[in-house]
């Protein structure tokens, strides 16, 4: 896992994309999750989805383990 993360920080092309696009994408999530001028709690979840999407884009879906909240809740309460 650590080696994969090191690859992200050594890939100059990916670093440039992240520097350019991530602040813009975070701003969009703030706008989408704001109500009456205040940022909602779901902004964290939306940001997390973007970061997971970045990892999936870089390493492939089969190499990124993600636990879906629905599966977690279903296993706990149903």
N, C-alpha and C positions, 0 to 999 in steps of 0.2 A: 504494500500500500504506500509506504513512504517513498519508494522508488518511483512509483507512478506520479505522485505529487511533485517530486523533484523534476520530472520531465516537463510538467506544466510550466515551472518557473525558468526552465532553460530554453523553452521554445519561444523565440523572439516574436515570431508572427502571431502566436496566440496571445502573448503578453500585450502586444499592440492592440489586438482586437478587444481584449478585456479592458484595457485602459480607455479605449474610445467608447465602447458600447455599454459596459456595465453601469456606469453612472447614469446614463440615459435610461436604461431599462429600470434601474431602481427608482428613478424619478417617475416613470410611467406607473410603476406599482404603487407609489405613494399617492398619485393622483387617482388611480382606480380604487384604492382602498380608503380614500378620505370621505368623510361624511360631515357636512356642515363645517368644513374648514379644518377638521381634525383627522389625523391619520388613525385608521382603525387597527385593531389588533391583528387582523389577517395579513398585514403587510409583511410580517416575518415569514409566514408560510409562503407567500408569493415570491419573496426573495429567495427562499430556500429552493423552491421549484426551479428558479432560474439557474441557481448554482448547480443543482443536480443535472439540469439540461446541459450545462456546460461540460460537466464531467462525462455525461453520456455521449455528447458530441465528440469529445476528445478521445475517450477510451472505448466506446462502444457499449451498447446496452447490456450485452452479456457480461461485461467486466465491471459493471457498477451495480453493487447490491443496494437496493433501496427497499425499505419497509413501508408499504402503503398503510396509511392510517386506518383505512377501512378494515384491512385484514387484521391489524392490531386490535381494533375495537371489537371486531367480531370474535376473535379468539379469547378476549377478556370477558366479554359480557353476554355473548350469545351461546 
